[in-house]
Amino acid sequence: MTTESLSEIKKTSSLPSSQKNSIKAKVKQTKSLKQHALDNELELSAVFTVGIIVASYLGYPLARKCLTISYKIGENQYDKGLDDAYFVGFWVIAFTFLRAVAIQFIFHPIGKFFNIIPFAKRQRFTEQAWTFAYYAVFWTVGMVIMYHSPHWFNTSQYWIDYPHILISKSMKAYYLMQLAFWIQQVYTIHIEKRRKDHLAMVTHHLITIALIVSSYYTNFTRIGNAVLCCMDFADIFLALAKVLKYIGFSLICDITFGIFALSWPITRHGLFTMIIWATAVEPTKYLDMKWEPEKGKYFTPFTQKIYLFLFLLLNTIMVYWFLMIVNVIVRVLQGRNAEDTRSDDEEDDNDRDKTSSNEQQRIHSEKQ
């Protein structure tokens, strides 16, 4: 039961028994509705994921669209279309399934091995371990794709020969899976322990989704690939630092956090600012800036302003987060351990866990 629920029940101490029971029943019902999706997350996502795979094996066309890259035009050349939504939708659920499996059967046992208690702290460890695994894999994939593409550290190639309608299979799969992940993240941040910067996180995720969808549709996957690589790199070290902190490796945690603190301004403010600058000044050198959808051309002075606005809004959120990072750096220099100030105070976990729904999950899981 959540602390909010307990406080509501405590307020009923002066009420008649019938009213007390009514309020307690209401709180219990609210809790069960809130926890229903999380309690059945693994089973529901497994049924969907396995069902689609089996249906595809049996030859159902719709299921095959969920598992395969659509619109093949030539050798390693793919167009875009509405059927891509099936692939994205499948991976939203598949990422939920993979995350639930990894957390329950891989990272929780690791957390128990390192004696991470109470349950809420071990749950946060598993979430950060999954985050680390995702970013490490997809940043690597994104960099490999960019390395074998014309836009490898060359911003002019974002615009040269535009529109880039046909893309490689690896680029398309990477782009659509990134979109699926960020859609799934909107769900994830509402089931994980709520953070102090929840509103900023939601705003960041929605902007990211808007940028991925719009850049995909308007044939700007090259610049999208570059932006995603800029953003993903620092998150690898942030998640790893948190994992090391939960395990108890304080010194290595501080070193890893130091790498994160250095990589953040370089990638998210340095390289990303270069991309923003390229978007502001380079297009007119290579594009006619005309709206011609029939030719796959969507970049005009107006759409340029929209992209710049979204980039700058994203950058504003990251400046806000960077100020928090500086706060952590000051704490480390004062001789205290690195701790992400964007998260809720984890020192209170021992007290909160006695009354939280996470503790009930622990009891339930250990009974199994």
N, C-alpha and C positions, 0 to 999 in steps of 0.2 A: 504494500500500500504506500502511496506517495506521502511525503510530509505534508503536502497541501491537504490531502484527504484527512490525515490525522488531525490537523489543526481545525478542520471543519467539524470533525466529530467531537473534539474537545470543547468546542464552543457550545455544544448541545447539552453540556453537563447539567445545566439548570432547567432543561426542558422536560416535559412529561415523557414517560417511557415510550409511548406510542409514536411521538414525534421523533424521539431519538432513533428508534428502529427504522422509521421511514427514511430519515436522512442517511443512516448507515447503509440501508439497502440501495438508496440512490447513488451514494458514493461508490459502492461495490459494483453497481451496474455500469457507472461511468468508467470505472477502472477496467472492467472486463471488456467494454467496447473499445477502449483505447488500446488495450493490450492484445486484442484478438488477432489483429494482423501480424503483430510481432511474434506471438506465441505459435502461429501457424505458418510463419514465413517460409521455413525450410520445406515443409510438406507441400504447400501450395505452389511455390516456385518450382519444386522438383516435379510435381505432376505436370505442370505446364511445359517445362523444359524437355522432360523425357517424352511427353506426349507428342510434342512437335517433331522431335527426332524420329520417333517411331512412325508417325504419320508420313514424314518425308521418305523414310525407307520403304513404306508401303505404296508410295507413288502419288500422294495427294499434292496437287499443284500448289495450293496455298501454303502448305507446310514447307514445300521446297523453296518458296519465295522467302520464307523466314530464315532459311539456312544458307542460301546461296546469294552471290552477288549478281544482281540483275543488270540487264541492258548491255550485254557484251556486243561490241561493234566489230572488233578485229582482234588481232593478237595482242593481248594485254592492254586493250583499249576498251574503256567502259564509259557509257553515257549515264545520265541521271534521270530519274523519273519517280512517279508516285509509288511504284512497287518497292522502292527503297525503304518505305515506312514499315513494311513487314519485317525486314532485316533489323531495323532499329528497335521495333517493338519487341522482337524476340530477345535481343540482347539486353534490353532493360530488365526483363524477367530473368534472363540467364545470369546477368551480373548479380542480381539479388540472390539467386540460387548459389552461385559460386562463392559469394561473400558469406552466406549463411553456413555453407559446408566448411569453408576455410576457418571461420571463426569457431564453429562448434567442434570440429574434428581435428584441426591442426593447431590453431593458436591457443585455444583454451587448455589443451593438454600441455602445451609449452609453458603457458602461464602457471599451471599447477606445478610443473617441474621446478620452476623458479620460485615457487611459493608466493605468488602474487596474491595477496588478500587485502581487503575483503573482495567479494565478488564484483562489485562495481568497478574497482580498480582493475581487476583482471579483464573485465569486459572492455574497458577503455584501452587496455593493452592490445586486445584482439582487434579492435577497430583500427588502431594505428598500424598494427602489423599488416592488415589487409590493405590499408592506404599505401603503405610503403611498397608492398608487392605490386600494386596496380601501377603506381607512378614509375617505379623502376622499370617495369616491362614496357609501358607505353611511351615513356620518354625515349628509351632505347630504340624502339620501333620507329618512332617519329624521326629521330636523328638519322637512322639508317635510310629511311625514305628520302629525307632531305639531302643526305650526302650523295645519293644517286640521282638527284634531280637538278635541273638548271639553277634553282634558286638557293643553292647552298651558299649562305652568307653573301648573297647578291640580290639586293632589294630591287634592282632594275628588272629582274626576271619575274617579279610579281606582275609586271605590266606588259613586258615584251611579248608579242604574239597573242595578246589577249583578244578573244576569250579562250581560256583553256577548258574547252568543253569536255574533251575526252581525257580520262585519267587512268592511271594504272590500277590493277586489281588491288595491289597492296595499299595504295593511297586511298582508294574508295573504302576498303574494309576498315582501315585505320580511322578514317574520318567518321564513318557511320557508327563505329563502335565507341569512339570518343563522345559522339552525340548521345548515344545510349547511356553511357556512363554518367554524363552530367545530368541527364533526365532522372536516372536512378538516384543520383546524389540528392536531388530535391526531396525524394522520399527518405533517404538515409538520414539527413540532418534533422528530420522530424521524429526519428525513432531513437537516435543516439541521445546521450545526455546533452541537454540544452546548454549552449555556450553563451558567453556574455555578448559575443558579436553575431548573434543569430540573424539579426536583420541584415547585417552586412553580408553574411554568408548567403542568405537567400537572394539578395540583390545580385551578388557576384555570380551565382549559379544561373540566374535568369538571363543576365547579360551574356554570359558565356554561351548559353544555349542559343540565344538570338543571333550571336555572331557566327556560331558554327552553322546554323541553318541557313542564314542569309548568304554567307560566303560560299557555301556549297551550292546553293541554288543559282547564285550569280557568277559561278565559275571562278571564284577566287580561293581555291583550295591551297594554292601555294603559300599565300600569306597566312592562311589559317593554320597550316602546318607549322610555319615559323612561330606564330604566336603561341600555339599549344606547347611547342618545345621550350619556349622561354618560360612559360608558366609552370610546367611540370617539374623542371629541374630542381628548384629550391624545395618543392614539396617532398621530394625524395628524402632529403636530409632532415627536414622538420619531423616527418613521421618516424624516421629512424632514431632521431634524438629522443623522441617520446618513448619509443619502444625500449631504448637503452635505459631511460630513466625508470620505467616501470620494473625492469629487470633488476635494477639496482647498480648498474654500472655508471656511477655518477661522473667519473673523470672522462670516460669515453663519450658519455652523453654531452658533457660540456664542450668537448672537442668537436663533436658532430654538430652541435648547435652553432659553434663558431664558424664551421664551414657553411652551414645554412645562412648565418647572418651575413657572410661575405657574398655568397652566391645570390641572395635575394636582390640587393641593389644592382648587381652586375647584370643579371638576367631580366628582372622584372622592372627595373627603372632605367638601366643602361640600354640593353638590347631592345627592349620593348619600346623605349622612347625613339630609337632609331627607326623602328617599324612605323611608329606614329608619324615621325617626320617624313619618311618615305611616302606614306599615304597622303600627306599634306602637299608635298612639293613635286613629286616625281610623275604622277599620272599624266599631267598635261604634256610631258615630254614624249610620251609614247602612245597615248590614247587620243581619240577624237572626242571623248567625253559625250557620246551620243547614246540615247536610249533606243536600242534596237533589239528587242527581245527575240525576234525571229532569227537573229544572228547570234544570240547568246550574249549580247552586250547590254549590261545594266549599269555601267559606271558613268554617272553624270555628276556635275557639280553638286546637285542636291544629295544624291546617294553618298557622295564623298563626305559631305557634312554629317550625314547620319553615322557613317562609320567612325569618323573622327570624334563625334560626340560620345559614342559607345566606348571607344578606346579611352578617351579622357575620363569618362565616368568610372571605367574599370581601374584606371590608374589612380584615381582619387581614393577608391577603396583600398588599393594597395599601399598608398601613402599612409592611410589611417592604420593599416596593419603594421607598416614599417615603424611607425612611432611606437607601437607596442613592442616590437622587436628591440628597439633601442632601449626601452624600459627594462627588458630582460637582460640586455648587455650590461646596463648599469648595475643590475642586481648581481650579475656574475662577478663584475669587477669589485663589488663590495664583499665578495667572498661567499655569496649564496649560490645555490645550484640554479642552473638554467631551468626555467619553467615557462611554458607558453601562457602568457597573460590573457590570451583570447579565450582560454578554457575557464570553466567554473573552478572555484577553489577546490582542489583535490584533497587538501588537508582535511576537509570536512567529510570525506567519504566514510570514514569509520563511524561517525555519528549518523549520517544520513542512511547508511546501509541497514541500520537496525530497523528502519521503518519504510524503506523504499521498496518499490515493486521489483527492483533488481534483485533484492535478497530473496524474494519469493521465487523469482526465476532460478536462483541458485539452488534453492531447496528442491524445486521441481526437477531441475536438470540432474542433480546428484541422486535423487531417488531413482531416476532412470539408469 
